[in-house]
Amino acid sequence: MYKLFISLVGILLISLPAFSQHEHHRPGKDTTKPGKQADKDTAMQKMHEQHGMDMQPEAPMSHAFSLNLPMNRNGSGTGWLPDASPMYGYMIHAKKWMYMVHGNIFIRYNKQDIADKGVRGDESWDAPNWVMMMGQRRVGKNGLFHFSGMFSLDAAIAGKSGYPLLFQTGETYKGQPLVDRQHPHDLFSELSVSYAYAFSKKVDVFIYIGYPGEPALGSVAFMHRPSALPDPDAPISHHWNDATHITFGVATLGVRYDKFKLEASSFTGREPDEDRYNFDKVRFDSRSVRLSYNPSTNWALQVSHGFVKSPEVLHPDEDIYRTTASAVTTYPLGNSRFINATAIWALNKVKEKDGENAALAELAYTTRKIALFSRYEWIQKSTEELNLDESIYGKEGRFPVNALTIGFNYNVLEVKKTILAVGGHLIWFHPDQTLADLYGKNPLSLEVYLRIYPGLMRMNMKM
């Protein structure tokens, strides 16, 4: 375990800074008025020429699916973030290509139920992690080609059963449901390509294909939301909102008109199997539709609905109808300070059964040195989800769970745009008291960790 930690840290500290040598230059605070846009663009061009960067139009610094949207709007899959969102990563320019690298690793001690009030808490040393690489280039005057690859060593470090997290459910290990544990992400978490065509500054169409990839269902996945970046944990409502972010077989067609975007996806409903290093069977048996709306640079809104065919291998006859709505907001405060927030509601419904609701609210305040963050969740977990004894808790039981996270990160070292931070958080759980014999009345979890991640990229925006 410790050898894996050391190896992973070494790879990140040695290889990632190499990318930062080509990173987009960081200008100072942008106070340019709209009327001086041309002068500012000329100054930016000269600045990049001085640093040996090719700013020809063949290497677009744009959104992944539109030549007419800012890069900051990139979320996960084809999802939108606010245009004012901070970006953490490294940028590399070639003559016709633009590449980016993102990532996050938490080397962590994790103890759920620190007072041992119940019988379901566990503890571990682990390291939730992911690295994403992407590239894009212009195709002709109006076309844009993009590819993405996302990778994780979760299974190699935490094991195929994942890491402890009270009330988390979803997927399996050794033929048993994973309960009170977050499953590890697959080594290949995304391998996708896309092509977008701009009919005008207001109208784009695109096609996105992933194996694996992310369909147009739910909000931007948790590890890519600015409000969740400092937190190593997946939300306990993960399988209500964004669990389809690793789907083995996705095809999405989308059209943007000005501030609106409409998408439809066909995808594989079955969640990844417990072999985290293989490629699962493509089924294309599920479908979804999503409407996104960014009313201003500070907001990204979406509503989506999907039919997910047989997501759980242990319940092959159960199909899920999933509905989600979310709002993501970002407010730059100047001097590299941001307020990022997210609100999500989601519903999972099996035909002829009552639906199970989930609600989430996240808030993060970040500066050059610190990140203060919190997450509140309310979610309905069923007897089946929590793998409870039906003779005691009832076959159709619904148990509300409240969870409040409060945490911090503090940056202690920066080496060539790669940051080492120390951090930790507490999670206070308040489950339905029917579950007190298993979890205790109000269990409390503690996590402390080192975080390694890329520095803030200062794009053409006020910081």
N, C-alpha and C positions, 0 to 999 in steps of 0.2 A: 504493500500500500504506500509506504513512504517513498519507495523508489519511484513509483508512478507519479507521486506528487512532485518529486524533484525533477523528473524527466519532463513533465508537463510545464513546470515553471521555467525550466531551462529553455525549452523550445520557444515559449512565448517571449522571454526576455532577450533571447538571441535573435530569433528570426523576425519577430514583428517589428522591432525597431528598424530593421532594414527597409521595410516598407515606408516607414515614416520619413526616410531620407528624400522621398519623392512626394511627400504630402503637400497638399495645397497650402500655399503660403498663408500666414495668418495676419491679415491686416488689422489695424486698430479699429476702434469703435467707428461705425459708419454713421456719419452725420449728414450725408449727402441729401440734398433736397431733390424732389422729382425732376425739377427743371434743369438739373445739372447731371442728369443720367449719362449723357453722351461723354461729358468730361470724365466722369467716374469710370466709364467703360474703357476709355483710352488709357487712363492711369492704371487700371487693372491689367490691360494688355501689356503696357511697358513693364510693369512689375513682374509679370510672368516671363517676359522675354529676358529680363535681367537674371532670372533664376533658371534659365534654360528650359522653360516649359512651353510646349507647342500648344497654342490656343486656337489653332485652326478649327473651323466649324466641323471638320470631320471627327473631332474628339469631343462629343457633346457633354457639357456639365449640366445635365437635365435630369428630370424624373425618369425612372426606368421605363415608363410606358407612355411618355409624351415628351416631345421636343419643346413643348410650350408651357411646361410646369417646372417648378423648382425641385431640385434634388431632395430638399428637406422633406418633401411630402412623401417620400418613400417610406413604406411601413414594412409589413411582412406579406409575402405573397403579392397580391395585387391591391392590398389595402392602403388606405390613405391615412396620413398623419397631418397635423396642421403645418402650414408652410413655415411657421416660426419655430418649428421643433429643432432642438439641438441635435447635432450629429457627432458621434464619437467613432473615429476610425482613421484610416490612412488612405491617401489617394495617390494614384500613380498615373501619370500621363504618358501616352505614346502618341505617335503621329496621328493615327486614326482611332485609337482606342482610349478609353478612360476606365481605370480599374479602381476598385475600393475593397478594403478589408476591414471587417468589424469583428468584435469578439468580446467575451466576458468569461472570467473564471473566478470561482470562489473556493479557496482552500479552507475548509470549515470543520469545526466541531459542532455537532448538532445533537441536542438532547431534548426530546419531546417529553412533556410531563415531568418537569424538573423536581417536583415534590413527590412524585410517584403516587399520585392520588388514585390512579386507575391501573388497569392491567394491560392497556394497549399501547402505552408509550414505549419508545425505543430510542437508542442513541447510536451515533456513528461518527467516524471521520470520513469525510467525502469531499467531492469537488465538482459541483455542478458547473458545466462549461459548454461553450459553443464558439465556433469560429465560422464566419461567413465571408465568402469571396464573390465578387460580382464584377462584370465588365459590360461595356456597351460601346457601340459605334453607330455612326450614321450610315444609312443605306440609301443612296441617292439623295435627293433634296429633302424629301419629306418622310423618309423611313427611318426607323430606329430598331436595331437588334440588341437584345440584352440577354445575358445568362447569369445565373446565380448558383452557387454551391454552398451548402451549409453542412457542417460536420460537428460531431460531438463524441467525446470519450467518456460520457456518463457511464456506460455499461462496463467499460474497462476499469473504472475507478470505484464506482459505487456498487458494482455488481448488477446482475440482470434483474434483481428485485428492487432496484432503485434506492431512494433514501427515505428515512422516516419523516412522516408529516401527518399529524393527527387529522382524521376525518377526510383525508384524501382518498379517492377511489378511482378505479378505471384501469383496464387492461389486466393481464394475467402473468403469472410466473409459475412454472411447473404444473400447469393445469389448474391452478388455484387463483381466485381473484386477488388482485392487489388492493388491500384495504389498510388505511393508515400509513400508506407509503406512496410516494410519487414515483411513477415508473421512469426508468432512464430513457433518454432520447436515443434514437438510432444513430449509428455512425454516419450514415448518409441521411441527413435530415431534409435536405432539399437539393435537387439537381433539376434545374428548370431553364427553359429558353422562352423567349417571347419576341414578337414583332409588332411594332406599332406604326401607324401611318397617320400623319397629320393632314387633314383636309383644309384646315385653316387654324388660326390661333385659338379658336374656341371649340373645334371639333377634332377628336382623335378616335380611332378605333384600334383595338389590339387583340392579339390572341396569345395565350399563355399556356404552356404545356409543361407539366412537372412529373417526374418519376424518381423520387417523391416530390410533391409540391403542396400547395395550399389552395383549396377552393375558395370561392367567394362566399364565405359563411363565417359570421362572427366579426369581432373587432380585430385590429392588429394584434398578433400574438403577444403574450405577456413579455417575453424576453426582448421584444423590439419596441415596447411602449416606453417613452421617456419617463413616465411616472413610476415604472416598475424596474428600471435598469439597476438601481442600487440594491435590489432585493433578490437573493438567490432562489427563493421559493416560488414554485408554481402556485397560483391561486387554487384553493380547494374547490372552486367552481370551474376549474380548467376544462372539465369534460362537459360543461354546459355552454361554453362560449367558443374557445379557440383550440380545442383538442385536435381539430382537423388540419392543423398546420403541418403535420407530417402525414401525408396521404399518398399511397403508392398508386398513382394514376390520377392525374387531374388535367382537364382541358377547360379553359375559361375563355369566353369571348366577351369583350367589353366595349362600350362606347361612352365617350365623355362629351358632354355639351356644356361648355363654360364651367360653372361651379358644380355641376351634377355629373355623376357617373352611374351607369347601369351595367351590371355584369350578370352572366349566367354561367354556371359550371356543371359539368358532368364529372363524376369522380367515384373512387372506390370507397364504399362505406365502411368496410372492415378496418378496424384500427390495427396498427402494426403488431406483428406477433412478437413473441418473447426472444426470438433470435434477432439481436439488435445489429447484426452485421450483414444481413442478407437483403435481397430485394423481394418484396412480397408480390403476390399475384395481383395483376391488374384486373379489375372487374367492371368499372364504369357502370355501376348499378344504382348510383345515387345522384341527386341533383340539388342545385341551390340557386338562389337569385339574391342579389344585394344591390341596394340603392345607397350611394354615398353622396354627401353634400358638404362642401367646405364653404360656408358663408363668408368667411374672412380668413386672414392669415393666421388667426389664433384658434380656429375651431375646425374639427373634423367630425362629422356625424355620419352614422350609418344605421340602416335597418336591414335585416336579412332573414331569410327563411330557407330551410333545407329539409329534404327527405334523406335520411341516412340509413342505408340498408344494412341490417345485421351488424352493427358496430362491434359488439362483444362476442368473442368466440364461444363463451360459455352459455350465451343466450342467442343462438343463431336464428330463432324465430321472432325475435323482437327487433322491430324497426323503430327508429327515433324520428320524430318530427321536431326539429329544432328551430326556435325563433329567437333572434337577438336584436338588441338595440344598444347603441353606445354613443358616447360623446367624449372626445378627447380635446383638451385645450392646453395651450402653451403660451406663457407670457414672459418674454425676455425683459429683464429689469435693468440691463446694462451691466458692464463690467463682468461679463460671463456668469451672470446670475439668472436663474430661470425658476419659474413656478410651472410645474407640469401636473395635470390632473386628468383622471379618467373616471367615468361612470358607466356601468354596464348593467343591463338586465338581460336575463336569458331564461328560456323555458325549454325543457326536454319533455316530450310527451310521447308515450307509447299508446297506440290505438286502443281504445276502450278502457283506458286507465286515466286517472287524474294526473295532470302534469306536475312536474317538480320545478320550482322556481329557484333562481339564484340572482343575487344583486351584489355588486361590487363597487367600491369607491376607493380610488388611490390618489395620493397627494405626495409630491416630492418637491423640495426646495433645494436647489443646488447652487454652489458657488465654485470658485476656483479651488477651494480646499475641502469643503464639506458637502455632504448630502444628508438631509433629514427627510425621512419618508415614513409614510403610514399607509395601511391598507385595512379597510373594513369589509367584511363579507357576511352576508346572510344567505343561507342556502338550505334547501329542504333535501335531506338525505333519507332514502327509503330503507326498509328492512333488507332488501336485496342488495342495495349499494353498500351497506355497512356489513353485509354478511352476518346478519343477526339470526338468532334462533326464532323461527316463525311461531313456535308454540309459546314463546314468552312475549315477543314483541309484536306479534301479529303479522300476517302475510302482507297486508297493504299499509303498514305503518309509514308515517311521514314524520320525520324528526328534524325540527329546525335547529340549525347550528349557527352561532355567531362567532366570528373570529376577528380580533383587532390586533394588528401588527404595528409596532413602533420601533424604528431603527435609525441608524446613522452610518455613514462612511466618512472617514477622514483620510485625505491624501497625504502620505508621508514621504513619497519619493516619486520623482518623474525622471525617466531616462529616455531621451530621444523620443518624446511624445508617448511613451508607455508609462502608465501610472500604477503605482502600488499603493493601495489604501488598506486601512484597518477598519473593521466595522463589526456590527452585531445588531441583533434585534430580539425583542420579546414578542411572543404571540399569546394573547389571552383568549381562551376559548370559553364560550358559554353555550353548551349544548342543551337540548331538551333534557330535563332532569330525569326522564325515564331512563336515560343512558348513564346516569351517575354511577351505577355499579360497575360499569366498564371503563369510564373515562374520568370519574370524579366529578365534583360539582363544577369547578372552574379550573381546568388544567392550564398550566402555564409552560410554554416552551422557551428555550434559550438557544441562540446560535451566535457564535463568534467566528470571525473569518478574516482572511486576507483576500483582497480583491485585486485582480490584475486586469486592466482594460486600457484601450487606446484613449488618447487625449481628445479634447474638444476640437472639432474642425470649425474654423471660422470661415464660413462661406460669406456670400455677399449679403450680409444682414447685420442688423444692430445687435451687438453683444453686451 
